[in-house]
Amino acid sequence: MKRALLLLVSAIAAHPATFTADSARGQRLFETLACIQCHSVNGNGGKTAPDLGRMADRGFTPATLAATMWNHAPGMWVAMRDRQVTAGELDQQAAQDLMAFFYAARFFEKPGDAGRGKQAFEILGCAGCHDLKASSQWAALADPIALLEAMWNHRADMRNAATSKGLELRQLSAQNLTDMLVYLRNQPGARAQTGVFNVEAAGSGDAVFKSAGCAECHQTVAALAAQVQGQTLTEIAAEMWNHAPRMAAAGAPPVALAPGQMRDLVSSFWATKFFQDAGRSASGSRVFASKKCAVCHNDPASGAPHLPIPGRDFNGASMVSVLWRHGPSMLAQMKTKGIGWPRFDGTQMADLIAYLNSK
């Protein structure tokens, strides 16, 4: 028992120099970990648990997903035992890949409406140039980073094309763009597209940040990361679109990015922070106490590591990994102490993660 709990320390590694998350690997994990036996994603998989690609109450974040899995875990372990399903290994890298798969399936996007999207597509003038018959070829509908790159690189061309037609490119709200994406992804030619999401942060984004002119206003990657923390890539794409005219007016027109550079840039200022929701450590300290975490984690005799752990990095993915690998042992020990299994909402989990990262 103590050995299993002590493994919690190694399950939460220091922040890696290279950060990766890949939806293709995550999809394979979704199948090999037997999640697909109960859950489906956009209709593909089991029917006894919710379809993770068609959740009606969108607005999920990595911390919300971690909280949902934490709350669901005891029942999930019973269902797995009844079905004789053996849980595979899920380290932090695998958890990040799994979340990338969910991101590719639009699990973390805000709610959108195809009817509103059709209206916006026409009213905002998009229909004047874009042929819906070619929507099956639009990589931007399947890959959110390809969407960012397309909107950033081609805005000047789109402005010129609109001007030649006597039109004006208008500002986009995040809701406008979300609605249009729902509308476009439901076009006959686009429905068969498989969602793609992958990021790899290895320090190369800093060079792009400077060459693209971002540093002139945002100064540092860290400052931009703090500004956009908690936003989806769709929200960031709308902000980038609206920001371009202001950059031009200030004498710093947007610089077109080479293939792959937008992925490096996004990986540097958004990806790692995406797995860390914007929580409050003071509130997280109260969550830690109220959920009885200290009963084991502040008791050396329990074998559980003392928390927080200086120099360790916690996020939504690492919390899922810890739950998957060590949750059953944690539950067993909690039962011996007469402690009920803790349940969290998304805000509480985000605050708890912030507290665990506070030292």
Secondary structure, DSSP 4 states (H G I P E B T S, - for coil): -HHHHHHHHHHSPPPPSSEEEEHHHHHHHHHHTTGGGT-EETTEE-SSS-BTTS-SS----HHHHHHHHHHHHHHHHHHHHHTTPPP----HHHHHHHHHHHHHTTTTSPP--HHHHHHHHHHTTGGGT--GGGGGG-GGGT-HHHHHHHHHHTHHHHHHHHHHTT--PPP--HHHHHHHHHHHHTSTTTTTPPP--EEEESSTHHHHHHHTTTHHHH-SHHHHHHHHTT--HHHHHHHHHHHHHHHHHTT-PPPPPPTTHHHHHHIIIIIHHHTS----HHHHHHHHHHTTHHHHHT-GGG-PPPSS-TT----HHHHHHHHHHHHHHHHHHHHHTT-PPP---HHHHHHHHHHHT--
